[in-house]
Amino acid sequence: MKEMKIFIEGMTCNHCIKRVTQALELAGVEEADVKIGEANIIFDENKTDIEKIAKALEDAGYKLKD
């Protein structure tokens, strides 16, 4: 399992937190503590990777900050 903090552009409210949480779950993230603009995530590198996570966020309308 890999743990990391990611920063997310485009989040402004609690609705955004819910959408980002759902997107992370769909991307295979095991655990996510999401706040506006950031998330602490834990994921299995054998099941998903940061590119898949970034794509899921993009599909939900948000962008992973570099």
Long-range contacts (C-beta under 8 A, 24 or more apart in sequence): 1-30, 1-42, 1-43, 1-44, 1-45, 2-42, 2-43, 2-44, 2-45, 3-40, 3-41, 3-42, 4-40, 4-41, 4-50, 5-38, 5-39, 5-40, 5-41, 6-38, 6-39, 6-41, 6-50, 6-53, 6-64, 6-65, 7-37, 7-38, 7-64, 7-65, 8-37, 8-38, 8-39, 8-57, 8-62, 8-63, 8-64, 8-65, 9-37, 9-62, 9-63, 9-64, 9-65, 10-61, 10-62, 10-63, 11-36, 11-37, 11-62, 12-36, 16-62, 19-60, 19-61, 19-62, 20-57, 20-60, 20-62, 22-60, 23-56, 23-57, 23-59, 23-60, 23-62, 24-53, 24-56, 24-57, 26-56, 27-52, 27-53, 27-55, 27-56, 27-57, 28-52, 28-53, 29-53
